[in-house]
Amino acid sequence: MNRIVAGWWESTATFKKCTVEKVSFIFLCLLDLILTLVALNLGLHEINPFIGYLIQIPALFLFVKLLMPVIIAWILPGKLLLPSIGLLLLVVTWNIKELAVFLL
């Protein structure tokens, strides 16, 4: 048990371990942000009411969409990010599909 806690502590607050998972999480969050901004510039609306509210406050929107993912990746071990990476991959795929349907 002590070895598990030590391993978790070593990968927390660093990018030394699980770098691929942490960078993937941040990249997908950034891609989601970019796709959201593209959609908004094309005149589409955000369907998530929380993000829709945050869009009205640009500094808070950027904090949640840019800074929070970096903080989360910094704090959490990479293995705990795997479910979020899977969900973000689905969200980004959905966003790309919706933009493609809108543009075609």
C-alpha positions as CSV (number, residue, x, y, z in Angstrom):
1,M,0.0,0.0,0.0
2,N,2.8,2.4,0.9
3,R,4.3,1.8,-2.6
4,I,1.0,2.7,-4.3
5,V,0.8,5.9,-2.3
6,A,4.5,6.7,-3.1
7,G,3.9,6.1,-6.8
8,W,0.8,8.2,-6.8
9,W,2.7,11.0,-5.1
10,E,5.6,10.9,-7.6
11,S,3.2,11.3,-10.5
12,T,1.2,14.1,-8.9
13,A,2.3,17.7,-9.4
14,T,4.6,16.7,-12.2
15,F,4.7,15.7,-15.8
16,K,7.5,13.3,-15.3
17,K,5.2,10.3,-15.2
18,C,2.2,9.6,-17.5
19,T,3.3,12.5,-19.7
20,V,1.4,11.1,-22.7
21,E,-1.9,11.0,-20.7
22,K,-1.4,14.5,-19.3
23,V,-0.5,16.1,-22.6
24,S,-3.4,14.2,-24.4
25,F,-5.8,15.6,-21.8
26,I,-4.5,19.2,-22.2
27,F,-4.5,18.8,-26.0
28,L,-8.1,17.6,-26.2
29,C,-9.2,20.4,-23.9
30,L,-7.5,22.9,-26.1
31,L,-9.0,21.3,-29.2
32,D,-12.4,21.5,-27.6
33,L,-11.8,25.2,-26.8
34,I,-10.8,25.9,-30.4
35,L,-13.8,24.0,-31.8
36,T,-16.1,25.9,-29.5
37,L,-14.7,29.2,-30.5
38,V,-15.0,28.3,-34.2
39,A,-18.6,27.2,-33.8
40,L,-19.5,30.4,-32.0
41,N,-17.8,32.5,-34.7
42,L,-19.9,30.6,-37.3
43,G,-23.1,31.6,-35.4
44,L,-23.8,28.3,-33.7
45,H,-24.8,28.2,-30.0
46,E,-23.3,26.3,-27.1
47,I,-25.7,23.6,-25.9
48,N,-24.0,23.1,-22.5
49,P,-25.8,25.7,-20.2
50,F,-22.7,26.0,-17.9
51,I,-20.3,26.8,-20.8
52,G,-23.0,29.0,-22.3
53,Y,-23.0,31.0,-19.1
54,L,-19.2,31.1,-19.0
55,I,-19.0,32.4,-22.6
56,Q,-20.6,35.6,-21.3
57,I,-17.6,36.1,-19.0
58,P,-14.5,35.7,-21.3
59,A,-11.9,35.7,-18.5
60,L,-13.7,33.0,-16.6
61,F,-14.4,31.0,-19.8
62,L,-10.7,31.0,-20.7
63,F,-9.7,30.1,-17.1
64,V,-12.1,27.1,-17.2
65,K,-11.2,26.0,-20.7
66,L,-7.4,26.7,-20.6
67,L,-6.0,27.0,-17.2
68,M,-8.1,24.4,-15.3
69,P,-7.0,21.5,-17.6
70,V,-3.4,22.3,-17.0
71,I,-4.0,22.5,-13.2
72,I,-5.9,19.2,-13.3
73,A,-3.2,17.5,-15.4
74,W,-0.6,18.9,-13.0
75,I,-2.3,17.6,-9.9
76,L,-3.8,14.2,-11.0
77,P,-1.9,11.1,-11.9
78,G,-2.2,10.3,-15.6
79,K,-4.1,7.1,-15.0
80,L,-6.9,9.0,-13.3
81,L,-7.2,11.2,-16.5
82,L,-8.0,8.2,-18.8
83,P,-11.8,8.4,-18.3
84,S,-11.7,12.1,-19.0
85,I,-9.5,11.6,-22.1
86,G,-12.1,9.1,-23.4
87,L,-15.0,11.5,-22.8
88,L,-13.1,14.4,-24.3
89,L,-12.3,12.4,-27.4
90,L,-16.0,11.7,-27.8
91,V,-16.8,15.4,-27.3
92,V,-14.2,16.6,-29.8
93,T,-15.4,14.0,-32.3
94,W,-19.0,15.1,-31.9
95,N,-17.9,18.8,-32.3
96,I,-16.0,18.0,-35.5
97,K,-19.0,16.0,-36.9
98,E,-21.4,18.9,-36.1
99,L,-19.1,21.5,-37.7
100,A,-18.7,19.3,-40.8
101,V,-22.5,18.9,-41.1
102,F,-23.1,22.6,-40.6
103,L,-20.4,23.6,-43.2
104,L,-21.5,21.0,-45.8
